[in-house]
Amino acid sequence: MKPATPMNGIAALALVLAAASAHAALPPPTQAQQEAAAAKKAQADAQAAKDKALLATSIDAVTARWRARAGAQGWKTNAPVAVAAAAPAAPAAAGAPAAGAAPAGQPEGKLTPAGAAAPIKSEKLGTAPPSTDVKAGPTKAEPRGTPPTVRKDTPKVDNR
């Protein structure tokens, strides 16, 4: 480790002063700055609404073109589903959880008493019966030279 030198002390003092000035509070914005920020936000919101409308128009055009081609080629199409517009997000109260923060079916993200009391069933832990698709035992060995078994109802596939 290097011994402390006067240069190190000066550098440390400069860092402390720089950090103190970085934490200084900014003055509140002036009325003109607040109005400029509000105008900029309104302009950004208007542009976002315009972009959203253009995207919806583009999606509708692509959908209409696809449906026309699908019908002409004999594909089955279902009727279009109307999608409701999303409700504007209301600001959440301070300290309140955001909407949809808890897992579905679990109020406030906590297990209900019935869910907590339900037994845990697991094949791995041995608390559930084995699945029906599990082998009952090992595959039996065939004697050497036995031809492979071919099921007659298996379709012949030429996949060369």
Secondary structure, 3 states (H helix, E strand, C coil): CCCCCHHHHHHHHHHHHHHHHHCCCCCCCCHHHHHHHHHHHHHHHHHHHHHHHHHHHHHHHHHHHHHHHHHHCCCCCCCCCCCCCCCCCCCCCCCCCCCCCCCCCCHHHCCCHHHHHCCCCCCCCCCCCCCCCCCCCCCCCCCCCCCCCCCCCCCCCCCC
